């Protein structure tokens, strides 16, 4: 059930979301977004720190009494995508679009901060509002640099929570999952160096294309033969480049791909097996191999107790039947860095409405949400804080 305070601010949260949607910015280059957010928070009378991890914003609400500290996070960045929706709030920035809902996350958290500021006298502890750049653009991403610059330290954060609008879930529902919820998102680049020559004389060459083809197929055996069948992992080679002409054996082949795993031990196993196969298959084809493996976001693992807590709060907000256990996803999310440091929960806010045609997938040029989800998100943030830091 939504409070009267939240309902009274529905128009404002919709207006804010549409503003951010019309003026998307990408990566760490969130100068106008960051300024807007910081100005809004300062007008509320919060302690505001600008330019954290370049364009991040952190605001602190200190309650009337000492107690625990709760962190609430919203990511602010958009995607390098041309919007194709015909709506009044369509992106005005060519080649940039909020196609993953970060405009909604930012608007929701701003309005939640506004409500919570009015309840500062009831709060026993502190609330840290984190507005993060560059969730989409990893590496380096925005979460880890913000942590390295001290967002968890002053005041010392005890719990962390994040919301993501979710177009695979109908508006009015909240999705939760304890334990591993989202996968790591690592990337790799492999360069195979051979000996080029004429396509008619392969016997005097060392063909990197044949080696690359062999390696692409061999990499798939890591998941099928080295990972426990009851576990989950993905090894995808998404890019292969080599050669200049039909009758030339090239000097090198380049492969790029991603690794996804829900467990850290599985992630390390897959990484080790990739390195092993690259070396052995390169040797078998008389090739030299170079591999650049980048550790991306770690698996996102929700704290069991905090997830149960969020589910109980959600039952009060949307009703028990609308709180659902969602399956894990192999997508990545750098809120995982916060959850490595402190217990917390990252959960999903249903934002789809098929009847309105608002069910397009994330990262689609037609992505949009049912804005009725926005006050639900506001209420969730507010009630999470109240249930932890206020006597309710």
N, C-alpha and C positions, 0 to 999 in steps of 0.2 A: 504494500500500500504506500502510495506517495504522500509525503507530508504537504500541507498547504504551502509551506515555504517553497518547496521545490516546484509545485504546480504554478505558483505565482511567477516563477522565473523561467517558465518554459519558453516564452517568446524570446527572452534574452539569450538562452543557450542555443536556440535555433539561429538567431541572428549572428551570434559569434561564430558558430560552425560555418555558416554560409560566407561570412567574411573571410575566414581562413581558407575556405574552399575556392573562393574567387582569386585569392592571391597566394598560390602555393610557392614554396621555396624548397630547394633540394639540398640534401646532405648537411654540411655544416654551415652553408651559406644562407642562414635564416635570419638575416639582419632585420627586416621589417617585422617578421613574425615575432622575433625575440623582443624587439622594442615594444610592440603592441602588448605582449604578454606581461612584460616587466612593468610597463606603465599602469596596466590594469591592476596588478597586484599591489603596487605602491599606493594607488588610490584607495585600496582597501585598508591600508595602514599596516601591512605586513613588512617584516624585515626581508628585503629583496637583494639578491646578489646577481648581477648581470655577468655576461661573458664567461660563464663557466664552461670549460671545454669549447671555447670559441664563441658559440651563440646559445649555450644553455642558460636557463634561468632557474634559480632556486629561491623559494620563499619560505620563511619560517613563521609559524604561528605558535607563540608560547602561551600555554594555558595559565590559569590563575594559580594552580598549584603544581608542584613537581610531580613527575611520574614518567611513564614510558614515552618513547618517541615513535611515531608512526610515519612512514614515508609513503606518499602517493605519487605515482609517476605517470606522465603523459608524454608520448613522443610527438614531435611537431613537424617532421619533414615529409615532403611529398615525393612523387616519383617522376622520372623523366619520360612522361607519356602525354600524348595529345588527347585531351578529353573529347569525346564524341556525343556526350549527352546534350540534349536541347532543353536546358533548364535556365531559369533566370539567374541562378548563382553559378553558372558554368565558369570554369577557369578562364581568367583574363590574361594568363601568362602562357605564351606560346610554348609548347613542348614540356609543360609541367602540369601535374594533376594530383590531387589528393585521391588516389585510387586504392588506398588501404585503410582509410578511416582515421588518420591521425588528426585531421581537422576536427573530427568529433571528439577525440580523446582530449585535445587541448581545450575545446570549449567546455566539455564536461568538468574538467578539473578546475578551470577558472571559476565556474559557478559554484562548484563544491567549496572552493576556498572562500567565496563570498558568504555562503551560508555558515560555514564553520567559524569564520571570523566573528559573526554575530553571537556565537556560542562560546567564545573564548573563556568567559567567566565560569563555565561548567566543565571545562577541559582540565584534566589532571595529567599534565605532560605536555608534549609538543607534537605539532604536525609539520612535516617537511614536504613541501610541494615541489616536485622536480619536473621541469619541462625540458625534455631532452632533444638534442639535435641528432640527426644521422642514425636513426635506427635501421633504415633501409640500406644504407651505403656502408657495407662492411667488407674488408677492414678499412679503417679502425673502428667504426661505429662510435656512437656517442656515450653509451653507458659506462664503459670501462674508463675512458678519460675523465668523466664526471666523478666516478668513484676515486680515481687517482688524485683528483683535485679536492677531495675531502667531503663530498656531499653526505657521507655516512658518519661523519666524525663530530660535527659541532652544530646541533647537539647529536650525541651518539644515537644512531637509529637502532631500534629494537625489532621492528617489523616493517616489511615492505609489501605494497600491494599495487597491482596494475590491472587495467581493464583493456580489452581489445574488442571493438565492434566486430561482429562475425556474421557474414552473409550466408553461412551454411546453417544458421540458427534463426528461427522465426523471432521477430520482435516480440518482446514480452517474456522471453525466456533467458535464463542465465545458465551458462555452461561451466562446470567445474571438473577438475580431475586432480586427485592427489598423486604425488610422486611424479615420475617422468611424464611430461605433457607435450613438449616440443623437442625436436631433435637438435643436435649440433649442426653447424653449417660451415664445414671446412671446404677449402678449395685446393686444387693442385694443378701444377703445370709440369708436363713432362716433355723434354726435348730429346729426341733420338737422333744421333749424329752418325751418318754412314759414309759411304764413298760413292759419289755420283758417277754417272756415265751415260752411255747410249742405251736406250731401251732394248735394243737388239742384242746387247752383250751383258746380260745381268750377271754372268759368271765372273766377270772382272769387277763387279761392283758389290757394295754392301747396301742393300736396299732398305731404307728406313720405313718405307710405306708398308712393306710386308711385315716388318717388325711391329709397326704401329697397329696394323690390323690384328695381328696375333695378340698383342697386348690388350687391346680393347676387349677382345673375347675372354682373355684370361682373367681380366679384372672382375668380370661378372661372376667368376667362380669363388671369389672371396665371400660374397653373401651366400651363395648356394652351397658352399662346401667348407667354409671356415667359421661362419657365424652360426651360433645355435639356432635351429629352425624356430624355436619359440621366442627368439629375440627378433629385433628389427634393425635393418641397416640398408642403406642405399649407396651404390657406387655408380655414378653417372658420368660418362664422358660426353660432354656437350659440345665440344669443338675439336676438330681435327684439321690441321692445315699442312699441306706439303705439295711440292711440285710446281712447275711452271708450264710444262708442255706434255703432250701425249707420248712423246718418244724420248723423254729424258728421265732417267732415274735421278732423283734429287739427292742433295747432300744431307738433308735433315727433314724430320717430321715433328710437328708440335701438337700436343694433346692437352686439353684443359678440361677439368671436370670438378665435381663436388662429391663430398662424402657426408652422409647423414646417419646419425645413430642416436638412440634414445638413452643409452648408458655410456658413461665415460670409459668403462673398461672395453666396451665394444668399439668405441671410437678409436682407442689406442690400438686394439687388435687390427682393425681395418687399415689404419695408417701403417703399421708394421708390415702387413701383408702386401700393401701396394709397393712399398720400398723393396721388399723381397722380390716380387714379380718383375718389377722394372729392371732390376739388376740382372736377374737370371735370363729373362727373355732378350734383353739387349746383348748379353753374352752369347746366347744361342744364335743370334743373327749377326754376330761380329760388329756390333754397334756400340758406341759410347752413349751413356745415358746421363741426363741431368734431371733432377726432380726438385721442384720448389713446392713444398707442402706448407700451406698456411693454416694454422689453427684459427678457426673463426669463432663464432659464438658457441659456448658449451651447451650441452643439453639443458633444457629448462625443467627444473625439478621443484615441484611445489611441496611445501611442508605439509605433512599429513594433518597436523592439528590445526594449522591456519586455514587449510582448505575446508575442513569440517566447519570451522568458525564462519568462513565466507558463505558456505552453503546455508547455515542457519540464519545468517543475516538476510540472504537472498530469499529464503522462505517467507520472511516477514514482508519483503518488498514486493515480490511477484507471486507469492503463493507456492506451496510445496510442490504442486504438480508441474510447475514451470521451472523448477530447478533440475537440470539434467546432468547426468554423468556423460561427458563427451569423450570420444576416443582420442588417443594421442595423434599428433600430426607430425610429419617429417619436415615441416617448415621450421625455420629458425627464428629466434627472437632474443635480442641481447638484454632483455630484462633478466635473463638467466644469470648475468654477472651479479646483479643485486641479490638474487636468491642464493648465490654461492656464499655470500657474506652474512646475510641475516635471514631468519625464517620469514616466510610470507607466502603469498598466493597470487598467481596471475590467472585471471579468469575471463570468460567470454560473455559479451553482451550481445544477445540476439538482435540483429538489425535488418533482417530480411522481411519482405512482405510481397509474396508472389502475386497477390491480387492487384497490388499497385505497380507490379513490374520491377520491384526493387529487390531482385535476387541475383544480380550479376556477380560473378566471382571477384574476389580481390585481385588487384593489378589489371583489371579489365578497363579499357577506355570507356566502358558503359557502367562502371561501378557507381553505385549510389546506395544510400541507406534510407530506411524509414526513420524519420526524425523523431517519431514517438519514442524511440529508444533512448534519446538524449536525457530526458528527466529521470529515467530509470537509472542510467549511469551515474547521474548526479546523486540520486538518493543512495545508491550503493556506496559511493565514496563517503558520504556523510554518515551513514549508519555504521560503516566499518569503524570509523573513528569514534563515533559516540559509544558504540558497544565496547570498545577497548579502553577509552580514556574518560568516559563520563559515567556517572551513576544513572543508569537508565532502568 
